[in-house]
């Protein structure tokens, strides 16, 4: 991969930057944690959300338990 491809693929952005961009693109809407994982490559999405909150972003979190007992987390930029 050359520098141009790296830049086009958002290679210079941190995981926090990528999560912030994903939340800003859907401002006010709930975004599922797996969507943020795919956008950022961060397996520790909750930790990156914590980092973004330390930067001053107001991010809400909501969890839902499905019929199988699995918990699904959602985030939104307030």
C-alpha positions as CSV (number, residue, x, y, z in Angstrom):
1,X,0.0,0.0,0.0
2,X,1.4,3.4,-0.9
3,X,0.9,6.7,1.0
4,X,-2.0,7.8,-1.2
5,X,-3.9,4.5,-0.6
6,X,-3.2,4.7,3.1
7,X,-4.6,8.2,3.3
8,X,-7.7,7.3,1.1
9,X,-8.4,4.4,3.4
10,X,-8.4,6.8,6.4
11,X,-5.2,5.2,7.6
12,X,-4.0,8.3,9.4
13,X,-7.0,8.6,11.6
14,X,-7.0,7.2,15.2
15,X,-9.6,4.7,16.3
16,X,-11.2,7.6,18.4
17,X,-11.2,9.8,15.3
18,X,-13.0,7.1,13.3
19,X,-15.6,6.5,15.9
20,X,-16.2,10.2,16.3
21,X,-16.6,10.5,12.5
22,X,-19.1,7.6,12.5
23,X,-21.1,9.2,15.3
24,X,-21.1,12.6,13.7
25,X,-22.3,11.1,10.4
26,X,-25.4,9.8,12.3
27,X,-25.7,12.6,14.9
28,X,-28.7,12.1,17.1
29,X,-29.2,8.5,16.0
30,X,-28.4,5.4,17.9
31,X,-25.4,3.6,16.4
32,X,-24.9,-0.1,17.2
33,X,-21.5,-1.0,18.8
34,X,-20.6,-3.4,16.0
35,X,-21.1,-0.6,13.5
36,X,-18.6,1.5,15.5
37,X,-16.2,-1.5,15.6
38,X,-16.4,-1.9,11.9
39,X,-15.8,1.8,11.3
40,X,-12.8,2.0,13.6
41,X,-11.2,-1.4,13.9
42,X,-11.4,-0.9,17.7
43,X,-12.3,-4.0,19.6
44,X,-12.5,-1.9,22.8
45,X,-15.2,0.5,21.5
46,X,-16.4,1.3,25.1
47,X,-12.8,2.4,26.0
48,X,-12.6,4.6,22.9
49,X,-16.0,6.1,23.8
50,X,-14.5,6.9,27.2
51,X,-11.6,8.6,25.5
52,X,-13.9,10.7,23.4
53,X,-15.9,11.7,26.5
54,X,-12.6,12.9,28.0
55,X,-12.2,15.0,24.9
56,X,-15.5,16.7,25.8
57,X,-17.9,14.9,23.6
58,X,-21.4,14.2,25.0
59,X,-22.1,10.6,24.0
60,X,-25.1,8.7,25.3
61,X,-25.1,4.9,25.7
62,X,-28.1,2.5,25.8
63,X,-28.2,-1.3,26.2
64,X,-30.9,-3.7,25.2
65,X,-31.2,-7.4,26.1
66,X,-32.6,-9.6,23.4
67,X,-34.7,-12.8,23.8
68,X,-31.6,-14.9,23.9
69,X,-30.2,-12.8,26.8
70,X,-27.5,-11.1,24.7
71,X,-26.8,-7.5,25.5
72,X,-26.6,-5.0,22.6
73,X,-25.0,-1.6,23.1
74,X,-25.8,1.6,21.2
75,X,-24.2,5.0,21.3
76,X,-25.2,8.4,20.0
77,X,-23.6,11.9,19.9
78,X,-25.9,14.2,21.8
